[in-house]
Amino acid sequence: MRATVLTPEGAPLPEVAATRGRRAGVLLRGRLGGETLRAVREYARRTGADFLSLRPRRPRPGLR
């Protein structure tokens, strides 16, 4: 399975290198999280790739 990781342009270089070392493609997009998230969604729309997020959702009051 191939993976492409989109991460903010200011991501720490050791993190980028480690991701590439695991044979994943790395695209640096956006300076802030919101810009990167928009880039991820656009990339998924354009390429047909699945969008997976490893960041847990923030709990919302009143929702379970």
C-alpha positions in Angstrom: 0.0 0.0 0.0 1.3 3.4 -0.9 0.9 6.4 1.3 1.3 10.1 0.7 1.4 12.3 3.8 0.6 16.0 3.6 2.1 18.0 6.4 2.6 21.8 7.0 5.6 23.4 5.4 7.2 24.1 8.8 7.2 20.4 9.9 10.4 19.4 11.7 12.9 18.0 9.2 13.5 14.8 11.3 9.8 14.1 11.2 9.7 14.5 7.4 12.8 12.4 7.0 11.4 9.6 9.2 8.2 9.6 7.1 10.1 9.3 3.9 12.3 6.6 5.5 9.1 4.6 5.8 8.6 4.8 2.1 5.8 7.3 2.3 5.6 10.2 -0.1 5.6 13.6 1.7 4.1 16.8 0.4 4.6 20.0 2.3 1.5 22.1 2.0 0.3 25.1 3.9 1.8 27.0 6.8 -1.0 26.3 9.3 -3.1 23.3 10.1 -6.2 24.7 8.3 -4.3 25.4 5.1 -2.8 21.9 5.2 -6.2 20.3 5.8 -7.7 22.2 2.8 -4.7 20.9 0.7 -5.4 17.3 1.9 -9.0 17.5 0.9 -8.1 19.0 -2.5 -5.5 16.3 -3.0 -8.0 13.5 -2.1 -10.6 15.1 -4.4 -8.2 15.5 -7.3 -6.5 12.1 -7.1 -9.3 9.9 -5.6 -7.1 9.1 -2.6 -8.7 8.2 0.7 -8.3 10.8 3.4 -7.2 9.3 6.8 -6.5 11.5 9.8 -4.5 10.2 12.8 -5.5 13.1 14.9 -8.4 12.2 17.3 -11.4 14.4 17.0 -12.0 16.8 19.8 -14.9 15.8 22.0 -17.9 18.1 21.6 -20.1 18.9 24.6 -23.4 17.0 24.5 -22.2 14.5 21.9 -21.3 10.9 22.5 
